[in-house]
Amino acid sequence: MGKESKWVIVDPAPEDKVNSLSAEVGIDKVLASLLVKRGVETFDQARAFFRPSLDNLHDPFLMKDMDKAVERLHKAIESGEKILVYGDYDVDGTTAVSLVYSFIKRYTDNVDFYIPDRYDEGYGVSMKGIQWAADNGFNLIITLDCGIKAIDKVEKAAEFGIDVIICDHHLPEDELPDAVAVLDPKREDDTYPFDDLCGCGVGFKLVQAYSQRFDIPFETLIPMLDLLVVSIASDLVTIVGENRILAYFGLKQLNENPRKGLLAMINLSKLEPGHITVDDIVFKIGPRINAAGRMETGRLAVELLTATDSAKAMMVGEKINNNNNERKNVDREITAEALEMVQSGKCLAREHVTIVYNPNWNKGVVGIVASRLVEAFYKPTVVLTRSNGFVTGSARSAGKFDLYAAIESCADLMENFGGHTYAAGLTLKEEKLPEFARRMDEFVKDNATEEMLTPVVQIDSELNFSQITPKFFRILKQFQPFGPGNYNPVFMTRNVYDAGDGRKVGAGGAHMKLDLIQEDQPYHKVPAIAFNQADNFDYIKEGNPVDVCYAIVENYYAGTSFTQLRIRDMRKGEDII
């Protein structure tokens, strides 16, 4: 089970630039090197990095079609037309709908929202949704986090006399839908300076533009940034440029004055209010919001996120929390069944790719199960179930292998597929399954190298524990918010020992809590947590040395905080390149 990681120490930044920045800003060379690698080379750039400013957000009117979108929305509000805010059932879609819906609601009561049913309608704009809008007299639909490929749906809306504004961030195809406005920074003909906004981010740019055009103070938008950071973190877009500014102020809002629905989630997740990080959103808040669409309906998530009454927020929050507990149970059961299928050979493929199928599995958790199987076997993985008469499911890649290319090579077998390099969704007829499994296995065998399928831990720098001073950590904390494009740096320290207090913790003793020391500094103990690494416990307790790579985090518990190493990997020898 699992696969040993290769440790790679990343090439250092140019020494002259590191020395210069270290002297100019007055910081440790290790930190200066981390900054240079992030494109920060001068005092002014360091100030902009450490002190994000909302003044540095881009003008929303730089986005193509923004003027058309703002004019059409204004016309609808002024003339009392019925507006439908339409978005997907995941975190990005439901936060985007909540943000745009609550903004428009300030100026008109003629607004409603629509979240498609994951099982009945599937992803994106559905014909059923368009029909519902027509039956209920809507004149304008604003799509969020979807719509960029909805050419026939936009045509159908036009037949009903409904205009559409598309707000999306997915990659468009050559032909765009014939909508009133298509807002997507990834459009080929768009020169917007930042193209990695999430769907909620594009929705925010629309309300920012509307506010700018009609002299609505920007300050009135700041309370919406808690929604936006939840989306940025959960959708795993890069936390650089404009996203970093939005995430920084979003976290501030989430910690200082979160909306009632998010406060309910914080309490139900047993998080420490005022100390919420991107990791807390990714692992605690986001999955709960997602669970609504997986187990019941994404509408619940919007009801939660737009609740203005604490009692209602808590009531909906508890419902969603129960959905999440149910989702965890279902996901645990299906994962156990899937692991057993692979180990006993009852799967469709397991040599070069893992493919499992059970028509009774819950469609809402197959993506999570695919990720679990990748962790277990470290191979590209497809988990399939049955829905609406077709075999459908999710695929996840391992390492640097291009999974989308593998699925695309089987396009002739598919009814439908979509996604990106490392994750995809697909639908096909049951009779095509054996051929699909055979060709996928063949493709991975012919195209995946050992190097592609080896997990890599990228190490930013070697450190001695003596370098982890309060000042070092205080500055490192200011690199936050961490996420793709600005990950929490990974450090390595060789030959460390447990000081004697180490113990197993967590369900089934799967994790280890350690106090680590270096041989030459026996009195300098550093607390550490190693998740899912209890296999090494006996070796460490016998007093043997290990090399560790880790991130440095701040841990809050019962009102007190302390610095802790979050161990990414450990090994007995020095098998590092």
Salt bridges, closest charged atoms under 4 A:
GLU4 OE2 - ARG571 NH2 3.89
GLU41 OE2 - LYS17 NZ 3.25
ASP44 OD1 - ARG47 NH2 3.13
ASP65 OD1 - LYS68 NZ 3.40
ASP65 OD2 - ARG187 NH1 3.05
GLU71 OE2 - ARG213 NH1 2.67
GLU81 OE1 - ARG72 NH2 2.84
GLU81 OE2 - LYS75 NZ 3.87
ASP92 OD2 - HIS169 NE2 3.21
ASP109 OD1 - LYS105 NZ 3.71
ASP120 OD2 - LYS128 NZ 2.51
ASP145 OD1 - HIS169 NE2 3.03
ASP152 OD1 - LYS153 NZ 3.67
GLU159 OE1 - LYS156 NZ 3.38
ASP163 OD2 - ARG72 NE 2.72
ASP168 OD1 - HIS170 ND1 2.75
GLU173 OE2 - LYS149 NZ 3.82
ASP189 OD2 - ARG187 NH2 2.92
ASP196 OD1 - LYS186 NZ 3.98
ASP226 OD1 - ARG259 NE 3.00
ASP235 OD2 - HIS169 NE2 3.51
GLU242 OE2 - LYS205 NZ 2.70
GLU256 OE2 - LYS252 NZ 3.17
ASP279 OD2 - ARG566 NH1 2.81
GLU296 OE2 - LYS319 NZ 3.97
ASP331 OD2 - ARG327 NH1 3.03
ASP331 OD2 - ARG372 NH2 3.19
GLU340 OE1 - LYS346 NZ 3.84
GLU351 OE2 - HIS352 NE2 3.89
ASP412 OD1 - ARG439 NH2 2.55
GLU430 OE1 - ARG386 NH1 2.59
GLU435 OE2 - ARG438 NH2 2.94
GLU435 OE2 - ARG439 NH1 3.89
ASP441 OD2 - HIS352 ND1 3.14
GLU450 OE2 - LYS3 NZ 3.25
GLU462 OE2 - ARG494 NE 2.90
ASP498 OD2 - LYS541 NZ 3.76
ASP501 OD2 - LYS525 NZ 3.51
GLU554 OE1 - LYS477 NZ 3.15
GLU574 OE1 - ARG494 NH1 3.57
